Amino acid sequence: MSVMEWTPKMRVGLAELDDDHKELVRIINQLGSDYKDEDRRRAVRQSLVALRRYAEFHFAREEQVLMACAYTQLEGHQGEHRDFVQRIQELTRQFDSGPDGMAAIVNEELMDFLRDWLTHHIMIVDMAYRETIENNPAAKDAAKNFQGSQVWWSG
């Protein structure tokens, strides 16, 4: 059962960023499946780490694209990204604190948070830059030339 579904309404106008968003949706759906799985502790931890790391990768690419376009709302956008990554890091620390930590974070409330945050972020925050990046050669170049090695992978 899916926690959320990517739809064409979520297109931001750049294939690389749309593909990143699809992958974030896939990871969130995997986390939703993992927490119902029998051998869930290891699977949930892997999904939380994958979610944080892929979010960091996507956010870095997206920010590079927005910098290339001189997007005027970049600072606020970066703040939303930092807040999300910090929240996932907090949840992972809580999860690692023991069996009770898992019960406290891996529940419907977490899945609702992830679905709602990503949907809001794409449909409101990201859509605000759509006109800036759509058909913009600088945006396309920045997205295509982005190197994953540019991301600082934390813990």
Wavefront OBJ file of the C-alpha trace (Angstrom):
o trace
v 0.000 0.000 0.000
v 1.390 3.384 -0.981
v 1.771 6.227 1.466
v 1.753 8.701 -1.392
v 1.741 8.793 -5.148
v 3.696 11.005 -7.539
v 1.386 12.548 -10.109
v 2.019 14.623 -13.251
v 0.701 17.652 -11.338
v 3.963 17.481 -9.378
v 6.124 18.207 -12.444
v 8.408 21.171 -11.821
v 9.612 21.454 -15.402
v 13.020 19.788 -15.225
v 13.296 16.026 -15.752
v 16.153 15.528 -13.289
v 14.271 17.216 -10.449
v 11.043 15.417 -11.323
v 12.932 12.106 -11.267
v 14.411 13.017 -7.876
v 10.929 13.725 -6.533
v 9.709 10.362 -7.847
v 12.576 8.650 -6.031
v 11.764 10.434 -2.771
v 8.161 9.242 -3.107
v 9.430 5.700 -3.735
v 11.637 5.775 -0.618
v 8.799 7.108 1.546
v 6.542 4.345 0.230
v 9.282 1.810 0.988
v 9.545 3.130 4.532
v 5.767 2.757 4.833
v 6.073 -0.881 3.755
v 9.127 -1.547 5.927
v 7.505 -0.521 9.155
v 4.834 -3.190 8.618
v 7.415 -5.869 7.767
v 8.365 -8.605 10.278
v 12.107 -7.880 10.074
v 11.435 -4.197 10.202
v 14.098 -2.729 12.474
v 16.945 -3.110 9.971
v 14.728 -2.281 6.992
v 13.318 0.842 8.635
v 16.797 2.074 9.607
v 18.015 1.556 6.036
v 14.984 3.404 4.667
v 15.477 6.337 7.064
v 19.132 6.625 6.054
v 18.244 6.283 2.369
v 15.589 8.973 2.724
v 18.000 11.401 4.385
v 20.820 10.745 1.950
v 18.653 10.954 -1.139
v 17.000 14.108 0.189
v 20.462 15.631 0.703
v 21.424 14.654 -2.843
v 18.217 16.037 -4.341
v 18.317 19.236 -2.297
v 21.918 19.897 -3.346
v 21.024 19.397 -7.021
v 17.918 21.548 -6.739
v 19.836 24.316 -4.971
v 22.549 24.237 -7.638
v 19.864 24.625 -10.314
v 18.291 27.523 -8.439
v 21.680 29.218 -7.958
v 22.354 28.918 -11.677
v 19.062 30.735 -12.315
v 19.684 33.398 -9.633
v 16.418 32.365 -7.952
v 15.488 35.133 -5.537
v 13.828 32.825 -2.970
v 16.803 30.466 -2.668
v 17.626 31.231 0.961
v 14.142 30.358 2.207
v 14.117 27.251 0.046
v 17.427 26.127 1.541
v 15.990 26.657 5.021
v 13.138 24.256 4.272
v 15.661 21.701 3.037
v 17.834 22.037 6.155
v 14.795 21.710 8.435
v 13.683 18.511 6.693
v 17.130 16.884 6.881
v 17.452 17.848 10.556
v 14.035 16.332 11.283
v 15.007 13.064 9.600
v 18.310 13.036 11.518
v 16.398 13.534 14.790
v 14.038 10.692 13.915
v 16.977 8.426 13.088
v 18.668 9.238 16.431
v 15.388 8.523 18.206
v 15.075 5.266 16.288
v 18.639 4.269 17.224
v 17.995 4.908 20.920
v 16.323 1.532 21.248
v 13.170 -0.466 20.660
v 10.958 2.192 22.229
v 12.429 4.784 19.882
v 11.198 2.794 16.917
v 7.669 2.597 18.253
v 7.684 6.320 18.932
v 8.695 7.366 15.432
v 7.640 4.710 12.971
v 3.928 5.096 12.958
v 1.126 6.683 10.995
v 2.095 10.105 12.337
v 5.545 9.825 10.740
v 4.114 8.625 7.453
v 1.587 11.470 7.477
v 4.394 13.963 8.177
v 6.517 12.661 5.277
v 3.622 12.596 2.833
v 2.340 16.006 3.852
v 5.782 17.626 3.926
v 6.842 16.330 0.506
v 3.493 17.075 -1.105
v 3.482 20.625 0.297
v 7.131 21.159 -0.611
v 6.689 20.070 -4.219
v 3.235 21.540 -4.864
v 3.816 24.908 -3.158
v 7.494 25.631 -2.515
v 8.951 23.970 -5.620
v 6.163 25.131 -7.917
v 7.167 28.692 -7.017
v 10.383 28.211 -9.022
v 8.816 26.408 -11.975
v 8.652 29.473 -14.234
v 12.256 30.309 -13.349
v 13.689 26.929 -14.370
v 11.337 25.750 -17.109
v 13.001 26.140 -20.512
v 15.991 27.814 -18.841
v 19.294 26.613 -20.367
v 21.235 27.472 -17.185
v 18.874 25.290 -15.129
v 19.177 22.380 -17.544
v 22.970 22.620 -17.583
v 23.186 22.810 -13.792
v 20.916 19.767 -13.373
v 22.755 17.686 -15.977
v 26.216 18.624 -14.706
v 25.452 18.060 -11.037
v 27.797 15.558 -9.441
v 26.628 13.516 -6.481
v 30.135 13.777 -5.067
v 29.345 17.447 -4.392
v 27.084 16.385 -1.542
v 28.516 16.149 1.952
v 27.104 12.899 3.283
v 26.642 13.237 7.002
v 26.660 10.303 9.401
l 1 2 3 4 5 6 7 8 9 10 11 12 13 14 15 16 17 18 19 20 21 22 23 24 25 26 27 28 29 30 31 32 33 34 35 36 37 38 39 40 41 42 43 44 45 46 47 48 49 50 51 52 53 54 55 56 57 58 59 60 61 62 63 64 65 66 67 68 69 70 71 72 73 74 75 76 77 78 79 80 81 82 83 84 85 86 87 88 89 90 91 92 93 94 95 96 97 98 99 100 101 102 103 104 105 106 107 108 109 110 111 112 113 114 115 116 117 118 119 120 121 122 123 124 125 126 127 128 129 130 131 132 133 134 135 136 137 138 139 140 141 142 143 144 145 146 147 148 149 150 151 152 153 154 155
